[in-house]
C-alpha cells in the first residue's frame, strides 16, 4: 500500500511538473518575443529616427491645425466620495482653452449627483438618466454621447474628440493639448496609465503598478509597431469624434456596446484594428515626467479579485465570442495573449502544486523518473524566469524608482495569486449572453496630487 502511494506521488509529481514546465516555456517564449521586438524597435529608432529628429514633448508639440472642443466623459456610479474632488482637480489642472466634462449620474444615487452639482462650473455638464444604477458603464457612456449630440445641435459646434476618464483619475495638465494635436492624425490616442501605490498596501496596490509599467512601456508599443489593435485602457484615452460617429452609425446611433463589460477594450481593438491608433508616451517637457494618467487601484485582495474578474470576463471570455479571431497574424497573436489568462492561471496553479508535491517527495525520499529533456526544460524555464524578473525590475524601477523595482520581484507571487483567484471567480460567474451589472469597486482620490 505504501509503495503504491509513493508511486502515485512520484507519477503525479512528474506529470504535473512536465505539464507546468511546458506551459511556462511557451508563455516565457511568448513574453520573450515581445521583449525582443521592443528592444529591436528601440535600437532601430535610436539609430535612425532620433538621430534626425528630436523627441517631441508636450511643450514642443506644434499647435493643432484645427483647435476644437474636447469632450471628457466621466461615468459615475456611487462616486460621491471622489467625484467632486476629481472634477475640481481636473478643472484646475487642464491646460486647454476649450473643453467640457460630461458626468453621467443615476436617479438612485443622489449623493453623487449632489457632489457633481456642488462643483458649479459651466464646464461641467451633469447627465442624469431614467434607469436606476448600476447599469453598465457602456450605457452610461452612451447617455453622455447623446448629451454631447444634443449640445452640438444647440451650440452649432461639433466636438473634435472624446476623452475617457474615471471618477478617481488624476488628470495630467497637458493631456488635452496632446490629444488636440494628435487626434488630427489618429482615431485613438492612448496615454500611459501609472497606478499610484498606496504605502499602506504596497503588495496589492503595487502589483497594478508592476503590470501597467510593463504593458504601457513595452506591450502597447509592440502592438502599435506590428499594426495590431491598441486596446483602450478606458482612461487617458481620446477617441476622434468622427470615429465614434462612424461606430454609432453602424450600431443604431450608440457607439458603446451596452452588452459589454469591457467596452473600452473592445472599442479600442475595433478602432485600432483599422491602423489609426497610437500609444503615446510623451514627456511634458525635456527632462520632465510623462504625460500620463494616475489613479489609485484597489488595495485589498478581495476588491482586486473582483475588478480583475470583470476584466477577465469581458476580455478573455466574452471577448472570444464578441471579437472572435479577426485580423492578420499580428492581431491574432495579440488577441491570443489577451485571452490566455485562464490557461496561464491553470499553469500557475499547477506550478505551485508541483512545489508542494516536490516537498513531499523530498520529505519521503521519493525520486520520480524524469525524461532526458526534463533538465533542459527546467534550465530554460529558469533562464526565462530570471529574464522576466529582470525586465520587471527594470520597467517598474524606471517609473517608480529602484526600491519599488525590487519590491516588484516578490510581488509577482501576489499578482499570480490574484490572477488565479480572479480566473476561478470569472469561470463561475460567466454566463454566455448574460450581461452582469456594473460590479465596480470603491475608489479613493489622493490627498496630495503627484508631481507632473
C-alpha positions in Angstrom: 0.0 0.0 0.0 2.8 2.4 0.9 4.6 1.5 -2.3 1.5 2.3 -4.4 1.1 5.7 -2.6 4.8 6.5 -3.3 4.4 5.5 -6.9 1.3 7.7 -7.3 3.1 10.6 -5.7 6.1 10.2 -7.9 3.9 9.9 -11.1 1.7 12.9 -10.2 4.8 15.0 -9.5 6.4 14.0 -12.8 3.3 14.6 -15.0 2.3 17.8 -13.4 5.9 19.1 -13.5 6.1 18.4 -17.2 2.7 20.0 -17.9 3.6 23.1 -15.9 7.1 23.2 -17.4 5.9 23.1 -21.0 3.2 25.7 -20.3 5.7 28.0 -18.6 8.1 27.5 -21.5 5.5 28.5 -24.1 4.4 31.5 -22.1 8.1 32.5 -21.5 8.9 32.4 -25.2 5.8 34.4 -25.9 6.9 37.1 -23.5 10.5 37.0 -24.7 9.3 37.6 -28.3 7.6 40.8 -27.1 10.8 41.9 -25.3 13.0 41.3 -28.3 10.6 43.1 -30.7 10.6 46.0 -28.3 14.3 46.1 -28.0 14.7 45.9 -31.8 12.4 48.8 -32.3 14.1 50.8 -29.6 17.6 50.3 -31.2 16.3 51.0 -34.7 14.6 54.2 -33.7 17.6 55.5 -31.8 19.8 54.6 -34.7 17.6 56.3 -37.3 14.6 58.4 -36.2 16.1 60.1 -33.1 19.3 60.9 -34.9 17.4 63.1 -37.4 14.6 64.4 -35.1 14.5 65.5 -31.5 12.0 63.7 -29.3 8.7 65.5 -29.1 7.4 66.7 -25.8 4.1 68.3 -24.9 5.9 71.6 -24.7 7.4 71.3 -28.2 4.4 69.8 -29.9 3.1 72.0 -32.7 -0.3 73.6 -32.0 -3.3 71.8 -33.5 -4.2 72.7 -37.1 -7.9 73.0 -36.2 -8.4 73.6 -32.5 -11.7 72.1 -31.3 -13.8 71.2 -28.3 -12.6 68.3 -26.3 -15.5 66.4 -24.5 -14.4 64.5 -21.4 -16.7 61.6 -20.5 -16.8 60.5 -16.8 -19.3 57.7 -15.8 -20.1 58.0 -12.1 -22.0 55.4 -10.1 -21.7 55.7 -6.4 -18.7 58.1 -6.6 -19.8 60.7 -4.1 -16.5 60.3 -2.1 -14.3 61.2 -5.1 -16.1 62.9 -8.0 -16.2 66.4 -6.5 -12.5 66.4 -5.7 -11.7 64.8 -9.1 -13.7 67.4 -11.0 -12.2 70.4 -9.1 -8.7 68.9 -9.7 -9.3 68.4 -13.4 -10.7 72.0 -13.8 -7.7 73.4 -12.1 -5.2 71.2 -13.9 -6.4 71.1 -17.5 -4.3 73.5 -19.6 -6.7 73.8 -22.6 -8.9 76.6 -23.8 -11.9 74.6 -24.9 -13.3 71.5 -23.1 -16.4 70.3 -21.3 -16.7 67.5 -18.8 -19.8 65.3 -19.1 -20.5 63.3 -15.9 -23.1 60.5 -16.0 -25.1 60.0 -12.8 -28.1 57.9 -11.7 -31.5 58.7 -10.2 -30.9 56.3 -7.3 -27.6 57.8 -6.5 -28.4 61.3 -5.2 -25.2 61.7 -3.3 -23.0 61.5 -6.4 -25.4 63.9 -8.2 -25.2 66.4 -5.3 -21.4 66.2 -5.3 -21.3 67.0 -9.0 -23.8 69.8 -8.7 -21.7 71.3 -5.9 -18.8 71.9 -8.3 -21.0 74.6 -10.0 -18.8 75.2 -13.0 -20.2 75.8 -16.6 -17.6 73.4 -18.0 -19.1 70.5 -16.1 -22.3 69.0 -17.5 -24.2 66.5 -15.4 -26.2 64.0 -17.4 -28.8 62.1 -15.3 -30.7 59.1 -16.5 -34.0 57.4 -16.1 -32.6 53.9 -15.5 -31.6 53.1 -11.9 -27.9 52.1 -11.4 -25.9 50.2 -11.8 -26.5 49.6 -15.5 -23.3 49.0 -17.5 -20.6 51.5 -17.9 -21.3 51.5 -21.7 -24.9 52.5 -21.1 -23.7 55.5 -19.0 -21.2 56.4 -21.8 -24.0 56.3 -24.4 -26.0 58.7 -22.3 -23.1 61.1 -22.3 -22.7 60.6 -26.1 -26.4 61.5 -26.6 -26.0 64.6 -24.4 -23.0 65.7 -26.5 -25.0 65.3 -29.7 -27.7 67.5 -28.1 -25.2 70.2 -27.2 -23.7 70.1 -30.7 -27.1 70.8 -32.2 -27.8 73.6 -29.7 -24.4 75.3 -29.9 -23.7 74.6 -33.5 -20.2 73.4 -32.6 -19.0 69.9 -33.3 -16.7 68.3 -30.8 -13.2 67.3 -32.0 -12.5 64.4 -29.6 -14.0 62.4 -26.7 -11.7 61.7 -23.8 -12.5 58.8 -21.4 -11.8 59.2 -17.7 -12.9 57.6 -14.4 -14.1 59.4 -11.3 -10.9 58.7 -9.4 -8.4 59.8 -12.1 -5.7 62.4 -11.6 -5.5 64.0 -15.0 -2.4 65.5 -16.5 -2.4 69.2 -17.2 -1.1 68.8 -20.7 -3.1 65.8 -21.8 -5.9 67.7 -23.6 -3.3 69.7 -25.6 -1.6 66.4 -26.6 -5.0 64.9 -27.6 -6.0 68.1 -29.5 -2.9 67.8 -31.7 -2.6 64.0 -32.2 -6.3 63.2 -32.8 -5.8 65.0 -36.1 -3.7 62.1 -37.2 -5.3 59.2 -35.3 -8.7 57.9 -34.4 -7.5 56.7 -31.0 -4.7 58.1 -28.8 -3.9 56.2 -25.5 -1.7 57.8 -22.9 0.2 55.7 -20.3 -1.6 54.8 -17.1 0.6 54.9 -14.0 -1.2 53.5 -10.9 -0.5 55.2 -7.6 0.9 52.9 -5.0 -0.7 53.0 -1.5 2.1 52.9 1.0 -0.1 51.1 3.4 -0.9 48.3 0.9 2.1 48.1 -1.3 1.7 44.4 -2.2 -1.8 44.6 -3.6 -1.9 48.1 -5.0 1.7 47.8 -6.1 1.0 44.8 -8.4 -1.1 47.1 -10.6 1.8 49.4 -11.0 4.0 46.5 -11.9 1.6 45.2 -14.6 0.8 48.6 -16.1 4.5 49.6 -16.1 5.3 46.6 -18.3 2.2 46.8 -20.5 2.5 50.6 -21.1 6.2 50.6 -21.7 6.6 47.6 -24.0 3.4 45.7 -24.9 1.4 48.6 -26.3 4.5 49.8 -28.1 4.9 46.5 -29.8 1.2 46.2 -30.7 1.4 49.5 -32.4 4.6 48.6 -34.3 3.0 45.4 -35.5 -0.2 47.1 -36.7 -2.3 45.2 -34.1 -5.2 46.9 -32.4 -4.4 49.0 -29.3 -6.9 48.3 -26.6 -8.1 51.4 -24.7 -7.4 51.4 -21.0 -10.7 53.3 -20.6 -8.9 56.2 -19.0 -6.4 58.7 -20.5 -7.8 57.7 -23.9 -9.0 60.1 -26.7 -11.3 58.9 -29.5 -11.9 61.1 -32.5 -15.5 62.4 -32.9 -15.6 61.1 -36.4 -14.6 57.6 -35.5 -17.2 57.4 -32.7 -19.8 58.8 -35.1 -19.0 56.1 -37.6 -19.3 53.4 -34.9 -22.6 54.9 -33.8 -23.9 54.9 -37.4 -23.4 51.2 -37.6 -24.9 50.5 -34.2 -28.3 52.2 -34.1 -26.8 55.5 -33.0 -24.9 54.4 -29.9 -21.2 53.8 -30.2 -20.6 51.9 -27.0 -21.9 48.4 -26.8 -24.1 48.1 -23.7 -23.9 44.3 -23.6 -20.1 44.5 -23.0 -18.3 44.6 -19.6 -15.1 46.0 -21.2 -16.5 48.4 -23.8 -13.2 50.4 -23.6 -11.1 47.4 -24.6 -13.4 46.5 -27.4 -13.8 49.9 -28.9 -10.0 50.3 -28.8 -9.4 47.0 -30.6 -12.1 47.8 -33.2 -10.7 51.3 -33.9 -7.1 50.2 -33.5 -7.6 47.4 -36.0 -8.1 49.9 -38.7 -4.5 51.1 -38.1 -5.3 54.5 -36.9 -4.5 54.2 -33.2 -1.4 55.4 -31.3 0.1 54.7 -27.9 1.8 58.0 -26.9 4.4 58.0 -24.1 5.5 61.7 -24.3 7.2 63.8 -21.7 5.6 67.1 -20.7 8.9 68.9 -21.4 12.5 67.9 -21.8 13.6 66.2 -18.6 10.1 66.2 -17.1 7.8 63.3 -16.4 5.4 61.6 -18.8 2.0 63.0 -19.8 0.1 60.2 -18.1 -2.9 59.4 -16.0 -2.5 58.4 -12.4 -5.0 56.8 -10.0 -5.3 54.5 -7.0 -6.4 51.0 -7.9 -7.9 48.5 -5.4 -5.7 48.0 -2.4 -7.3 44.9 -0.9 -7.2 41.3 -2.1 -10.9 40.9 -2.5 -11.5 44.1 -4.4 -8.6 43.4 -6.7 -10.0 40.0 -7.5 -13.4 41.5 -8.2 -12.0 44.0 -10.6 -9.9 41.5 -12.4 -12.8 39.2 -12.6 -14.7 41.8 -14.6 -11.7 42.3 -16.9 -11.3 38.6 -17.5 -15.0 38.1 -18.3 -15.0 41.0 -20.7 -11.7 40.4 -22.4 -10.9 36.7 -22.2 -14.4 35.1 -22.2 -17.0 37.5 -23.8 -14.2 38.9 -26.0 -13.7 35.5 -27.5 -17.4 35.4 -28.6 -17.7 39.1 -29.5 -14.4 39.9 -31.2 -13.5 36.4 -32.4 -10.2 36.0 -34.2 -10.5 38.5 -37.0 -7.4 40.3 -38.4 -4.0 39.2 -39.6 -1.3 37.2 -37.8 -0.2 40.0 -35.5 -3.7 40.8 -34.5 -4.5 37.2 -33.8 -1.3 36.8 -31.8 -2.3 39.8 -29.6 -5.8 38.5 -29.1 -4.4 35.2 -28.1 -2.2 37.0 -25.5 -5.3 38.8 -24.2 -7.2 35.6 -23.8 -4.6 33.3 -22.4 -5.3 34.3 -18.8 -7.3 31.2 -17.9 -4.6 28.8 -19.3 -2.0 30.9 -17.6 -3.9 30.6 -14.3 -4.1 26.8 -14.6 -0.4 26.6 -15.3 0.4 28.8 -12.4 -1.8 26.7 -10.1 -0.2 23.6 -11.3 3.3 25.1 -10.7 2.5 25.9 -7.1 1.0 22.4 -6.6 4.3 21.0 -8.0 6.3 22.8 -5.4 4.2 21.2 -2.7 4.4 17.8 -4.3 8.2 18.2 -4.7 8.5 19.0 -1.0 6.6 15.8 -0.2 8.8 13.8 -2.4 11.9 15.2 -0.7 10.4 14.5 2.7 9.8 10.8 1.9 12.9 10.4 -0.2 10.9 9.7 -3.4 12.7 10.2 -6.7 10.4 10.5 -9.8 11.8 9.2 -13.0 12.4 12.1 -15.4 12.7 12.0 -19.2 16.0 13.0 -20.6 14.8 16.5 -21.7 13.4 17.5 -18.2 16.7 19.0 -17.1 16.8 21.1 -20.3 13.2 22.2 -19.7 14.0 23.2 -16.1 17.1 25.2 -17.0 15.4 27.0 -19.9 12.5 28.0 -17.7 14.9 29.2 -15.0 16.6 31.5 -17.6 13.3 32.8 -18.9 12.1 33.5 -15.3 15.3 35.3 -14.5 14.9 37.4 -17.6 11.3 38.1 -16.8 12.1 39.3 -13.3 15.0 41.5 -14.6 12.6 43.1 -17.1 10.0 43.7 -14.4 12.6 45.2 -12.1 13.9 47.5 -14.9 10.5 48.7 -16.1 9.0 49.3 -12.6 12.2 50.9 -11.5 12.1 53.3 -14.5 8.7 54.6 -13.5 8.7 54.3 -9.7 12.4 54.1 -8.6 14.7 51.2 -7.9 13.2 50.4 -4.4 9.8 49.8 -6.0 11.5 47.8 -8.7 13.0 45.5 -6.1 9.6 45.1 -4.5 8.1 44.2 -7.9 10.1 40.9 -7.9 8.5 39.2 -4.9 5.2 41.0 -5.8 5.0 38.6 -8.8 3.7 36.0 -6.3 0.9 38.3 -5.2 -0.1 39.1 -8.8 -0.2 35.3 -9.5 -2.4 34.6 -6.6 -4.8 37.4 -7.6 -4.8 36.2 -11.2 -5.7 32.6 -10.1 -8.5 33.7 -7.8 -9.9 36.0 -10.5 -9.8 33.3 -13.1 -11.7 30.9 -10.8 -14.3 33.6 -10.0 -14.7 34.6 -13.6 -15.3 31.0 -14.8 -18.0 30.6 -12.1 -19.7 34.0 -12.8 -19.6 34.0 -16.6 -22.9 33.1 -18.4 -22.7 33.4 -22.2 -25.2 36.0 -23.5 -25.9 37.4 -20.0 -24.8 41.0 -19.1 -23.8 41.2 -15.5 -24.3 44.6 -13.7 -21.5 47.1 -13.2 -19.5 45.4 -10.5 -17.4 48.4 -9.6 -15.1 48.9 -6.6 -14.9 51.8 -4.2 -12.4 54.5 -5.2 -10.1 56.9 -3.5 -8.7 60.2 -4.7 -5.2 61.1 -3.5 -5.0 63.7 -0.8 -1.7 65.0 -2.2 -1.5 65.2 -6.0 1.6 63.7 -7.7 4.1 65.9 -9.3 3.8 66.0 -13.1 
